[in-house]
Amino acid sequence: MLKKWSIKTEKRDEMVEITHEVSRFISEGGIEDGIAFIYCPHTTAGITINENADPDVKIDMIRRLDEIYPWNHAEDRHMEGNTAAHLKASTVGSSQQVIIENGELLLGTWQGIYFCEWDGPRTRDFYVKVLSN
């Protein structure tokens, strides 16, 4: 099973929780056991799993990544001017894998799946591929 979603981001740096979309896809597909692969096909965006209980975690993560990878750096050579977005995307990664057990994502109590925008706002895509037993 493979599904593609389009997502419209609203900010340059943004973490959008997509856990519910992935869970709904698994439920509607009747998947009981397997692996969900969540993939972002963009060089300036990514996928991560992190805390979804306290919204300040997203704010802190974005702020700290901005500190490590400032948007404007005098020595950046990439002509598009978005080197920081490429670095953030490589740091976060382009995909995550989650075990599916008894029809549910095997996530920790406080975990959620996030689409990470580092060069928005834009309309982006992400995919979920499920391999089941």
Steps between C-alpha positions, in 0.01 A plus 500: 500500500624845406337836557610853408392810690544865411553741785499880491742655745456854626844598632863477396572260788210287617434158650157364405374193683386231256447211744123496454524480121739205520286325764182549297668352189599191697156464652316547170734248335425238764870454575555300819877446502786642296717805449400848388765695309438875502704678233552860386632544142632855552855622567388780733241314708494180701325261735565452871346336804495699820285615791147605413368590849673835556494743204806676642714203391439593133575865573822410681612260227450760228678768705796274575534388137493869400785562746706215355411579137437875466303599191758759392865405513763707321684196364201304363539455124173334394342740253142443626599632842343212691804309622359500855190316375715232335701454820187473716345247262815286507513521880135396545502247218262425216318200650392309808379146554235399753396149603130419463373259766136395545387766254672792672824693463744390767590847623595604851250675725619849406618435143358640179610497136587840352545641153781755537502800267829688484447720191135601493235589467441245225276221387685176565441127469570208726442128452413208723583149386376211711653154490280252682517136599 
